[in-house]
């Protein structure tokens, strides 16, 4: 038997879901499909929406055609917060799924799941970048209550700390600019709880790095100016290369989040890595963090770089696979993130 708290939530869901009156598919009503000649014959379905735990009926929809995307009357359950499944423990249906193609009869039984609060990708990226940008600076300026009162507002004699602060700020400022003006995001969303975990990761590592790099007991790199300025030059090259690749990716056509054309290099030599790999933006990103690790010779930066490389390799291989599956005549020479390897 369901608990009283669960039944209260169920009653609230039922009241909200009773307002479902409009069913659409990819933003089109039935009249739109008829007008464009997409369909000549209409097959109607009946949909029963159940609670996955109690199996209680949340709502019943008659004469549903094609779609599974809901437009609820209650703004609490906005579309990105909703999920429908054919089985309580099954996989959530995609927005691209059509009732005619699903293993259901003329009466379809589905289970509703509230995915919780969602955030758009633009907001996610902005928060990921703003946190590290502002977390690092208090450590650099050694504000009170960080290292002790005797070190408040003191400056290190090592110039590498100033260079590290500039590089760290430049990296995240560039990402903010790209997020605001260059990147194109899909309509997908991220659950609030996942967003909080991501912020904990990015912000936590930023604080850990800043604490070690700007610590009063910090010692400069072993090989001095040669190590510092060589790494600085490589860092700037990778940052500009990453920015150049993002400009290329901004110009290719996409269907939602799926690319419809192959990204190719231009006369800009920083884009020539496209000859050898599918995701040179990740290659440059890893290169920036390796350079920052060498320049600061700091263990927390190295750990962050290693974990970032693992994650970006996973993303790059997934995108490389998508390119191969979606695009004809995709260059065989290209690998995912490291030329000639993977």
Helices and strands as residue ranges (DSSP letters): H 4-17, E 22-24, H 30-35, E 44-51, E 57-65, E 69-71, G 75-77, G 79-81, E 82-85, G 99-101, E 107-114, E 118-120, H 121-140, G 149-151, H 159-181, E 189-191, H 192-213, H 224-251, E 254-255, E 258-259, G 269-275, H 280-296, H 299-326
